[in-house]
């Protein structure tokens, strides 16, 4: 219970910082921090495999991919982002409210009796790791190729297409 009480506020602050930062690189780094703190929470509550996968896949892969994609693309206009933020806040709250209500309803009802969590014994971490990495190697490689293709696509999409002799403000 203590790791949950200590890490939850840090996770929440890092996630809010990732949402509210106007600079994309800062937001991506705060997202990586959020994902790392969630992985640390998994490790402290005894879910070692899920914590290690969280570190490898999300912190090691996805977050670093986002940071590299942002670094190779052109810089954005933070002033436009700050001007757009009040309008997007209302739309974001309109989207979040039903989802939050549904989650609160689901938590209040709890799990029904006889669910898979009660009937199936826990799979040992070593057996789960062997199952995933022996039978799912093609899927892991496909995800790596897909992430590389996304990075290349982001770089091509963000390329400047105007006349290189013009200043960036007039394009």
C-alpha positions as CSV (number, residue, x, y, z in Angstrom):
1,X,0.0,0.0,0.0
2,X,2.9,2.4,0.8
3,X,4.4,2.2,-2.8
4,X,0.9,3.0,-4.2
5,X,0.6,6.0,-1.9
6,X,4.1,7.3,-2.7
7,X,4.2,6.7,-6.4
8,X,0.6,7.6,-7.4
9,X,0.9,11.4,-6.8
10,X,4.2,11.4,-8.7
11,X,2.6,9.5,-11.6
12,X,-0.3,11.9,-11.6
13,X,1.9,15.0,-11.6
14,X,4.1,13.6,-14.4
15,X,1.1,12.7,-16.5
16,X,-0.5,16.2,-16.0
17,X,2.8,17.8,-16.9
18,X,2.9,15.7,-20.1
19,X,-0.5,17.0,-21.0
20,X,0.1,20.6,-20.1
21,X,3.5,21.2,-21.5
22,X,3.5,23.3,-24.7
23,X,6.8,22.1,-26.0
24,X,6.5,18.6,-27.5
25,X,9.9,17.4,-26.4
26,X,9.2,18.3,-22.7
27,X,5.8,16.6,-23.0
28,X,7.4,13.4,-24.4
29,X,10.0,13.3,-21.7
30,X,7.3,13.7,-19.0
31,X,5.4,10.9,-20.7
32,X,8.5,8.7,-20.5
33,X,8.8,9.6,-16.8
34,X,5.1,8.7,-16.3
35,X,5.6,5.3,-17.9
36,X,8.8,4.7,-15.9
37,X,7.0,5.5,-12.6
38,X,4.2,3.1,-13.6
39,X,6.8,0.4,-14.2
40,X,8.4,1.1,-10.8
41,X,4.9,0.8,-9.2
42,X,4.5,-2.6,-10.9
43,X,7.9,-3.7,-9.6
44,X,7.2,-2.6,-6.0
45,X,3.9,-4.4,-5.8
46,X,5.4,-7.7,-7.0
47,X,4.4,-7.8,-10.7
48,X,8.0,-8.1,-11.9
49,X,7.2,-9.3,-15.4
50,X,4.7,-6.6,-16.3
51,X,7.1,-4.0,-14.7
52,X,10.0,-5.2,-16.9
53,X,7.8,-5.3,-20.0
54,X,6.6,-1.8,-19.2
55,X,10.2,-0.5,-19.0
56,X,11.3,-2.3,-22.2
57,X,8.4,-1.7,-24.4
58,X,7.0,1.7,-23.3
59,X,9.9,3.5,-21.7
60,X,12.6,1.9,-23.8
61,X,10.7,1.7,-27.1
62,X,7.7,3.9,-27.5
63,X,8.8,7.0,-25.4
64,X,12.3,7.0,-27.0
65,X,10.7,6.7,-30.5
66,X,8.5,9.7,-29.7
67,X,11.5,11.8,-28.5
68,X,13.5,10.9,-31.6
69,X,10.6,11.6,-33.9
70,X,10.2,15.0,-32.3
71,X,13.9,15.8,-32.5
72,X,14.1,15.1,-36.3
73,X,11.0,17.0,-37.2
74,X,10.7,20.7,-37.5
75,X,9.9,22.7,-34.3
76,X,6.3,23.6,-33.6
77,X,4.8,26.9,-32.8
78,X,4.3,26.9,-29.0
79,X,2.3,30.2,-29.2
80,X,-0.3,28.6,-31.4
81,X,-0.6,25.7,-29.0
82,X,-1.1,28.0,-26.0
83,X,-3.8,29.9,-27.8
84,X,-5.6,26.7,-28.8
85,X,-5.4,25.2,-25.3
86,X,-8.6,26.7,-23.7
87,X,-10.8,25.4,-26.6
88,X,-9.3,22.0,-26.4
89,X,-9.7,21.8,-22.6
90,X,-13.5,21.9,-22.9
91,X,-13.5,19.2,-25.6
92,X,-11.2,17.1,-23.6
93,X,-13.3,17.3,-20.5
94,X,-16.4,16.5,-22.6
95,X,-14.6,13.3,-23.8
96,X,-13.2,12.3,-20.4
97,X,-16.4,12.7,-18.3
98,X,-18.3,9.7,-19.8
99,X,-15.2,7.5,-19.6
100,X,-14.6,8.5,-16.0
101,X,-18.2,7.8,-15.2
102,X,-18.1,4.4,-16.8
103,X,-14.9,3.5,-14.9
104,X,-16.4,4.6,-11.6
105,X,-19.5,2.6,-12.3
106,X,-17.4,-0.5,-13.2
107,X,-15.3,-0.1,-10.0
108,X,-18.4,0.3,-7.9
109,X,-19.9,-3.0,-9.3
110,X,-16.7,-5.0,-8.9
111,X,-15.9,-8.3,-10.5
112,X,-18.7,-10.9,-10.8
113,X,-18.2,-14.2,-9.0
114,X,-16.6,-16.9,-11.0
115,X,-14.4,-14.7,-13.3
116,X,-11.2,-15.9,-14.8
117,X,-9.2,-14.2,-12.0
118,X,-10.8,-16.4,-9.4
119,X,-10.8,-19.7,-11.4
120,X,-7.3,-19.7,-13.0
121,X,-4.1,-20.0,-11.0
122,X,-1.5,-17.4,-11.6
123,X,1.0,-18.2,-14.4
124,X,4.6,-18.0,-13.1
125,X,6.7,-15.2,-14.5
126,X,9.2,-17.5,-16.2
127,X,6.5,-19.6,-17.9
128,X,4.8,-16.4,-19.1
129,X,8.1,-15.0,-20.4
130,X,8.9,-18.2,-22.3
131,X,5.4,-18.3,-23.8
132,X,5.6,-14.7,-25.0
133,X,9.2,-14.8,-26.4
134,X,9.1,-18.3,-27.9
135,X,5.8,-18.1,-29.7
136,X,5.5,-14.3,-30.3
137,X,8.9,-13.5,-31.8
138,X,7.4,-12.7,-35.3
139,X,5.0,-10.3,-33.6
140,X,7.8,-8.6,-31.7
141,X,9.9,-8.2,-34.9
142,X,6.8,-6.9,-36.8
143,X,6.2,-4.2,-34.1
144,X,9.9,-3.2,-34.4
145,X,9.6,-2.8,-38.1
146,X,6.3,-1.0,-37.8
147,X,7.8,1.5,-35.3
148,X,10.7,2.1,-37.6
149,X,8.3,2.7,-40.5
150,X,6.3,5.2,-38.4
151,X,9.5,7.1,-37.5
152,X,10.5,7.4,-41.1
153,X,7.0,8.4,-42.1
154,X,6.9,11.1,-39.4
155,X,10.2,12.4,-40.7
156,X,9.0,12.5,-44.3
157,X,5.6,14.0,-43.3
158,X,7.3,16.8,-41.3
159,X,9.8,17.8,-44.0
160,X,9.8,21.4,-45.2
161,X,8.3,21.6,-48.7
162,X,8.7,25.3,-49.4
163,X,11.5,27.2,-51.1
164,X,14.6,26.8,-48.9
165,X,15.6,30.4,-49.6
166,X,12.4,31.8,-47.9
167,X,12.4,32.5,-44.2
168,X,10.3,30.0,-42.1
169,X,7.8,32.6,-41.0
170,X,6.6,33.5,-44.5
171,X,5.8,29.9,-45.6
